[in-house]
Amino acid sequence: MSQISRAKRKEYIEAGGSFCINCGSGNISAGKIESEGREAWQSVQCYDCGSEWNDIFRLIGVDDIIMPEDDPMIPAAFGNKESADEHPETA
């Protein structure tokens, strides 16, 4: 298994994972997103060079929140925050 450089990983992430992280081909296919606990991932494969890898996801925010009109509950742990960046990771 060969290593992909940090620069190549950054380029791939900034492009939204739209090409093969190894050969640069757009001929890739992604499986369904799986999750466990606070982690989510998606297997990806390149049809041109045969490389396989996992894209890893993290919650970055929330959108389209619909609160009940009667007695809305605000989570006690974080208050009414909208961004995951405002919450430090816990071990």
C-alpha positions in Angstrom: 0.0 0.0 0.0 1.6 3.3 -1.1 1.2 6.6 0.8 -0.5 9.7 -0.7 1.3 13.0 0.1 -0.3 15.5 2.4 -0.5 18.0 -0.6 -2.4 15.5 -2.7 -4.8 14.8 0.1 -5.4 18.5 0.5 -6.0 19.0 -3.2 -8.5 16.1 -3.2 -10.4 17.4 -0.2 -10.5 21.0 -1.6 -11.9 19.6 -4.9 -14.7 17.8 -3.0 -13.3 14.3 -3.8 -14.2 14.6 -7.5 -11.2 12.6 -8.9 -9.0 9.6 -8.1 -6.6 10.6 -5.3 -3.9 8.4 -7.0 -4.1 8.9 -10.8 -6.4 12.0 -11.1 -9.0 10.2 -13.2 -12.7 11.3 -12.9 -13.7 7.7 -13.5 -14.5 6.9 -9.8 -17.4 5.5 -8.0 -18.4 5.9 -4.4 -20.4 3.5 -2.2 -23.1 4.5 0.3 -22.2 6.5 3.3 -21.8 4.4 6.4 -21.6 5.7 10.0 -20.9 4.6 13.5 -21.1 6.9 16.5 -19.7 10.3 15.5 -17.8 9.0 12.4 -19.0 8.6 8.8 -17.2 7.3 5.8 -17.7 6.3 2.2 -15.7 3.8 0.2 -14.5 5.1 -3.2 -12.8 3.2 -6.1 -11.1 4.3 -9.3 -12.0 2.3 -12.4 -8.9 3.4 -14.3 -6.1 2.5 -11.9 -7.9 0.3 -9.4 -7.1 2.4 -6.3 -9.6 2.2 -3.3 -9.9 4.5 -0.4 -12.4 5.8 2.2 -13.6 9.4 2.2 -14.2 10.5 5.9 -16.9 13.0 6.8 -17.5 15.2 9.8 -20.5 17.3 10.8 -19.8 21.0 10.0 -23.2 22.6 10.8 -26.9 22.2 10.6 -29.6 23.7 8.3 -33.3 23.9 7.9 -34.1 23.4 11.6 -37.8 23.0 12.4 -38.6 23.5 16.0 -41.9 22.5 17.6 -44.0 25.6 18.3 -45.0 24.4 21.8 -42.2 23.9 24.4 -39.1 23.7 22.2 -36.2 21.9 23.8 -32.7 23.4 23.5 -29.9 20.9 24.0 -28.4 21.5 27.4 -24.9 20.3 26.4 -24.1 23.0 23.8 -27.0 25.5 23.9 -28.3 26.7 20.5 -25.1 26.5 18.5 -25.0 26.0 14.7 -21.4 25.1 13.9 -19.4 22.1 14.9 -16.3 24.3 14.9 -17.5 25.9 18.1 -17.3 22.6 20.0 -13.9 21.1 20.7 -13.4 17.4 20.0 -13.5 15.2 23.0 -11.3 12.1 23.4 
